[in-house]
Amino acid sequence: MSALFGNYGKRRAQIVKGRGTIVEDTQGKKYLDFTSGIAVVSLGHAHPAIVKAIQEQSEKLWHMSNLFDIPGQEIVAQKLVANTHLKYAFFCNSGAEANEAAIKMARKHTGKHHIITFEKSFHGRTFGAMSATGQSKIHNGFGPLVEKFTVLPFNDVEALEATIDDSVAAIMLEMIQGEGGVNSVSPQFAEAIANICDDKGILLIVDEVQTGIGRTGTRYAFEQTVLKPNIVTLAKGLGGGFPVGAMLGTADLYDTFGPGTHGTTFGGNPLAMRVAETILDHVFEPSFLANVQEISSFFVKQLQANLPTNYTVQGQGLLLGIGCGDTEVASYIMAAEEKGLLLVGAGPNVIRLLPPLTVSKTEIDEAVEILKTILQ
């Protein structure tokens, strides 16, 4: 009998080894990993540069309290905000923590409590982040949520304009709703949000936990829109599998988080910062990002050419989804696993495709062939 709580629906494969896009289970069976730990393993499993960074840093210093200066934080922060309108970073351990920090920052900075979020969004499972999430299945059974969140239809300009008043502190959204169905912000919605925030002095929080750090083909997904967020949250790909989260903010937010206002025991520790620095040295290279865009274009074309026409391909970069109409995708995901392809859903009717950013065209062809078989 297991000594673990049963809060995860465990898959059949027990993965014990990985290299690049390929992982192996306890029986020696190999799989193409198109989950990347849910958009986490950005450089693939056991990337030599990350392995080296962990080995070298682990022999020096793993942890130090944030009461002391941690030089790696300054290095990573500078890389994250370079050539953007953002100025400062706060480091934590996860996306949920980053979003909690963003919610606290928005409320404290504005002196207001009302935050607008959107249906099918996902911001985390801690109480503040859960309350911001626009999915009832995340809320069920936990009692009263944190107050003053209004959840609106996604990409609905009229509903947003009708809700805005002087009580609103911030608008909080994902550029692509990864958990909610791989739904992208429309250009019209982005423009409306930008105008509202400028006109009303409302803060914009962009949750880039899943879309950030090259996943959509640019450093941050918001860079492909007119949006200029006051706060950006990051995690997942920032650590390449090591727990790292971050909140970035504009210059005017600096004084809001003074000493003692917010903190973390493990966030921004030397080992995490060394890993994040290594990730950014690879992913933020223009040639690397250009390759992500090229591979994405190839992947989309292969999917469109090989899948039945009643399926839709959506998303950006290497955060793609196969929309299956009203058909539930759980059985497809299990069938793919049997054939050696690991996938994850995005809501009940969308297959999410999240290969490492280093995936090859040959591996994509192999994955598409499996998808073609199970979807037909």
N, C-alpha and C positions, 0 to 999 in steps of 0.2 A: 504493500500500500504506500502511495506517495505521501510525503510529508509536506507537500506544497498545496496552497490554496488553488482552487480550480477556476480562477478568473480568466484563464486563457483557453481558447479552443485549440488544443494542440494538433499540429499536423502529424502525419504518420512518419515522415522522414526525420531521423535524428542526425543532424549535420555535425560533423566533428572536424572537418578539415576544409580549407578553401585556398584558392590561389587565383587572383584575377576574377573572372566571371564564373569560374567553375568551383563548385563545392562538392563534397563527398560525404556520404552517410556512413553509419556504423557497419553496413553490409558491403561497403566498397562501391556502391552505386554512385555515379557522378551525375550532376545536374547543372544546367545553365541557371544561374541565379539572377532572375529578372525582378527580384524584390530589393536587392541591395540593403537588406535589413530595414526595409521601408525607407528608401531614399537616403540611407546613411553611408554606406560603403562606397563613397564617391570615386575613389581610386582603385576599387576592387579589393578583394580579400588579400591580406598579407602582402601589401605593396612594399617592395624592398626599402623605399625611402622612409616609410612610416615605421617599419620594423627597426631600422637603424636608429631613427630618432628616439623611439621608446627605449631601446637598449642603452643608448648613450646617456639620455637624461635620467634613466632609472639608476644609473651608477653615480649620479651627482645629487639630485634632490627631487623627491616626488611631491612633497606637500610643504607648504608654509602658510601660516595664517595671513589673511589679508590685512592684518594690522602692520605687516611689513611690506616693503616694496617688492614686487615680483617683476623683474625686468621683462620677462616674456610677454606680460600683459601689454606693455607699451608697444612692443614690436608687432603683436597681432592686431592691436587696436589701430595702429597707424596703417597697416595693410588693409584693414576693413573699411576705413573711412577715406582712404586716399582717392582723390579725383571724384569725390561725391560732395553733396551739400551737407553731409553728416559730419559731426565733429568729435563725438565722444563715444566710448564703449563701456559697458558693464558686463562682466563675465559671470556665468553661472554654470549649471550642469545639464540643462535640458530645455526643450522648447516650452514646456509648461512653466518652468521657472522664469524664462525670458518673458513670456506673456504676462505672468503675474507682476513682474517688475514694470512692464509697460503700462498695465492697468493702474498700478500705484502711482507711477510717474504722471500719467495723464490727469488723475484725480487731484494729486497734490499740486501740480503745476497750475491747473486752471481754477482750483477751488470748487469745481463742479463734479458731479458724480454720474451723470447720465452718459452712457456709452452706447452707440449704435453698432450692432453686428448683423449678421445675415444668415438666412436659412441655409441649412446644409453645411455650415462652417464647422471647423474643428480647431480649437485652440488649446486643448489639453484637458487633463482630468483632475487637476487641483481645483479647489472650490471657485476661485475667481475665474480661471481659464475655462472651467466647465460651465460656469454661468454665462460666459461670453459665447459659448458654443451653441449653434443653432440646430441641435439635434436632440429630440426628446429621449432617444434611447441612451444617451450619455447621462441624462439627468435622472432617469427613473429610479426611485427607491431611496434617494439621498436627502429627501426633505427640502426645506426652503433653500433656494439658491441665493447668491449674493444679489442684492437689489440693484435697480437702476440700469439694467441692460434691456434695450429694445431690439428685438430681432425682426428684421425686414426681409422681404423677398430679394434675392440676389439679382443684380442687373436691372432692377426696377427703379428708374429715375424718378418717376412720379411718386412712388411710395416714399422714397427718400426725401424728396423736396417737401412733401406734406408733413413729415415728422420733425424736420429741423426747427428748433426754437432756441431761445437763449440758455436753456438748461443743459444743452449738449456740450460735454467736455471733449469727446473724441468719436471718430468713426474708426472701426477696427475691421480689417478684412484681409483675406488671402488673395493673392493675385490669381492663383489657380486653387480651387477647392479640392485638394488631394483626396481627403477622406470622403468628401461629399459627392464625388462623381466626376472628378477631373473637369470641373466647370471653370472656364476662364472669365476674367473681368472683361466686359465688352469695352471697346474704345469710347462709346457714348457714355457708359457708366463711369469710366475713369475720368472723363472730362467733366461730368457733372459733379463728381466728388471733389475734384481739384477746385472747381469754381466755388462750391459751397464752403470748403475749408478756408479758401482765401477771403471770401466775402464775410464770413461769420466768425473768423478767428478760431475755428475748430481744429483741434489736433487730429492728424491722420496717423494711425498705427497700422503698418503693413506687416502682417505675419508672414515672414519668409522662411519659416522653420523648414518647410519641405521644398520650397521653390528656390531658395537662396544658394549661394556658393556654386554657381555654374550649372545647376540642374536644368534650367530652361535655355541655356546657351549664352547667357550674359551673367555677369557677377551676381546681379539681383534681378528678379523678374520685373520689378517696378521700373527698371531702366528702359524697358520696351514700351512704356506708356508715358503719359504727360504727368503722372503723379510724382510728387516730391514729398514723401512722408516725413513727418517730424520724428517718428520713432519706427525702427525696423527691428524685428526679432528674428534670431537665427538659432539653429542647432543642427541636428541631423548631419548633413554633409560637412559641416565645419570641423567635426572631429574625425570623420572617416571611419567611425566605429568606436572611437573613444568618447566618453560623455563630455560634451562641451556645449554650452549655450551662450548666447550673447544678446544684449540689447544695445542698439546704436541710437544715438539721438543728436539733434541739432544743437548749435551753440547756446541758444537761449534757454535750454533745459538744464544747463550745468548746475546752477545754484539750487535746483529743486531737490537733488539728491546730495545733501550735505552729510557730513560725518554722523553716523548713527541712524540715518533714515532708512537704510535698506542694506542687506548684507547676505552673505553666504559663507558657510564653512569651507566647502571644497571648491567652489567656483574659481576659475582662473588659476588653478594650481600649476606649478612649473611643468609637470608632465603633460597636462592638458594643453598648455600653451605651446609647448614644443611640437606636439602633434598638429595643432591647428596651424602653426607657422608653416610646417611642412606641406600641409594640404594647400594652403593659399599660395605657396611658392609654385605649386604645380597648376592649380585650377585657374588662378587669376592671370596666367600667361595668355596673351591674345591668341597665340597659335592653338593653345589647348581649347579655348572657348570657341574658336572658329571650327575646330574639329568636332566639338559637340554639336554645333549647328549643322555641319555636313552629315554627320552620322544620323542626326535626327531626321533630316530631309530624306536620306536613304531609307530609314526605317519606315517613315510614313508612306513613302512610295511603294515599298514592298508590301506593307499591310493593305494599302488600297488596291494593289494589283492582285492580291492573293486571297482576300477575304470576301465572303458573300456581300453583295451590295446592300443588304438590309442592315449591316453593321456600320457604325460610324467610328471614325478615328478622330480623337480630340486631344487637346493639350498642347504643350510646347516643349521643345528641347527633348530631353529624355525623361520627361514626366508626361507620358501618353496614356490614353485610355481607349478601350474598345467598348463603345456603347452597344449594348445588346437588346435595346428596346425594352420590352416588358419581361424578358427572359432573365431568370436569376442565374448568376454566373458561378455559384459555388461548385456545381458539378463539373463545369469546364476547368476550374482551377485544380480540382482533384485529378481530373483526367490528364491535365498537362503535367502534373507532378509525376504521375505514373510513367509518362513518356520522357521524363528527364528535364522538365522546365518548371521552375518555381515562379509562381505568380501570386498576386494579392488583389483583392477586390477594392473597389471604391464605391461603397454603397452596394445595394443588392444586384444592380443591373449593369455594372461597368467593371471590366477587367483593367487593372492598373498595370502599366509596364514601366518598371524602374530599374533598368540595368545599370551597372556601374558606368560612370562617365568615360571609362576606358574601354568599353565594349567594342568589339571588332565587327566589321561587316559580315564576316563569315559566321560569327556567333548570332548575329541578327538573322541571317538567312536560316540558320538551324532553328531558331526560335519561331520564325514565321512559318516554317514548314510544319512544326508541331501545332501551332495555332490553327493553321489551315486544316489540318487533319481533324482536330477536335471540334472546330466550329462548323464544319460541314457534315 
